[in-house]
């Protein structure tokens, strides 16, 4: 039922405990943040692991709202180990007029901070814990920035964000945080009703959309697209008498939610000489993710056609028989082929799909974070995973972006007897300085030898290779220095007439290289002669310098009243389907080769196995075509190009220094002008005035200039050992923001394209 998942809020973003744990692990690893919080009296931090718990901990005040428990396991370079426990409240920071920021409120809501380290007296660790808490008081950590327009009445502008730690009390214990959004024209729901998480089916995050809000969004589009009187489709229901074309009148139309789909139903009528005809229709609309893109498909019942011929017309049946037969055939074709079918397609795909597509795009922009707000935030990669209705829920896979500098990565093809170095990807037939591994033996007797100076560790976190990050490698035990046999990487299954008899396990292995760098690798393909290895090795240099930020556009509110539609373009259905087939073919081919779609487990000794069931999934063109037909758009897509002119363009730049050195000074230089420390003022950039504020590692730069230019920005840093270094970038400054998104054509435009490209004959 509509609103049951969102408890009256227009939209809810739900993020799992594990996803938050990954994001915070990346945040505390980034720039050595956690290490910078620890006092020197307890030693230098060598690595850490973080677990996040949304269960309400004992011993905190009853008034504590949204408590989150962070438990850090610590390893120090001295060989000592310890734990740091912090219980902090989650809240929404509303101090920025344009953003509601979901934060861990270390400034106001630290409910517990305790530290224990082996070999160090409690009296010292208690002082250290107080030191850590004082440092945390200056480090609120934003998780998700939500763009808001607090006074807007637009149904597509977010006016408020709220947050709730959902301590799931059900048997599944599926804890999560919920970010509840209210849009213009709506009212906040009941946040206390969120006592259990809504179904994510294992995904890292999900967005639930209240159907009532979808209705508020699609109603005016259906009214304007068909030409119905304003307000006549209120509540997603129309009852009236409106001619669509050729004398066919729409008398009823409704869109309503069901358990796992949307029900679209209606009735059209047509009258003429000696007949009154009507046709009722029902369709079930489903939302799915195909090839990583949101698509709407639907199934329909046969239209119920009712043809009423007055008694006096039957008197002349002998004379009018041919005429009446033509009327029956013509009316049926006119109602079903020319109106009902394209009307269903138009509402399902042009109205509902484009609305949901634009909404989820806006949510993804919000989840990904905004460059032009001054916060320390690790960016997020999101991938559309699946979608279902109840309310409408779209699930996401989420992981922190790669933030730690990568020294070397790629794919190596190694033959037996060869040595290779994962610090730079070098392969040689003879041993050389820096080599980490060697492939030894032949066919089923092969093994991978770990060379002197390198060590490996096994991983058991279940993440795919693409989601692995630097912090995943910190707390592993790098103690394996022997030989790894073939079954560790692949299972040999002799199948007659099949040349590829090696089935990769897909096991990801961590390595500490001979250069003391952390990395990981996976064997993605094994043949009789070769190992094909995908690898990534992180830098272990003393430091790297970078800064992020740009004069980026804030996320467009979907159909915001302040943006202008500059042009409309039409994408032919054949182009859409060709693109979709290319995407699906690529995905299927990747699946065929990927370790994720190949046999993963060894065949137990003595077990009877159907070998053909363990073969890789093959690309089937017929299956691909069937998938394409499920999302076929006979009349294509209409795309709008929107622009907005910015009054004041502001960018926030943040220094990002990775390594084990402490920065003593940050100096920002704009177009050759060195700016002061903790300063503000006006600087000239190619004769244009720019206002600036510096605050250590951050620079805020803004202007009302109408010019379009590149702004040279230089960051200079000095480390505590006296080393100085710098980096310079040219940042584009433009006056307009551009975005393309789906728009809804009028029913007349849609029918014209439908007649031309699809047509009644093909129906």
Secondary structure, DSSP 8 states (H G I E B T S, - for coil): -TTTTTTT-SEEEEEEHHHHHHHHHHHHHGGGHHHHHS-GGG--EEEEEEEEE-S--TTS-TT--SEEEEEEEEEETTS-EEEEEEEEEEEEE--STTEEEEEE-TTT-EEEEEEEETTS-HHHHHHHHHHHHHHHTT--EEEEEEE--TT---TTSEEEEEEEEE---STT---EEEEEEEETT-----GGG--S----TT-SEEEEE-HHHHHHHHHHHHHHHHT--TTTTGGGEEEEEEEEETTEEEEEEEEEE-SSSEEEEEEEEEEETTEEEEEEEEEEEEEEEETTEEEEEEEE---EEEEE--HHHHHTHHHHHHHHHHHHHHHHIIIIIIIIHHHHHIIIIIIIIHHHHHHHHHHHHHHH--TTS------EEEEEEEEEETTEEEEEEEEE---S-EEEEEEEEEETT-EEETTTTEEESS--TT--EEEESSGGG-EEEE-TT-EEEE--S---GGG--GGGGTT----B-SEEEHHHHEEE---TT-S--EEE---EEEEE-TTS-EEEEEEEEE-SSEEEEEEEEE--SSEEEEEE--S------TT-TTSEEEEEEEE-HHHHHHHHHHHHHHHHHHHHHSGGGS--S---TT----GGGGS-----HHHHHHHHHHT--TT-EEEEEEEEE-SSEEEEEEEEEEES--EEEEEEEETTEE--TT-EEEEEETTEEEEEEEETTEEEEEE-----EEEEEEEEEEETTS-EEEEEEEEEE-SEEEEEEE----HHHHHHHHHHHTHHHH-
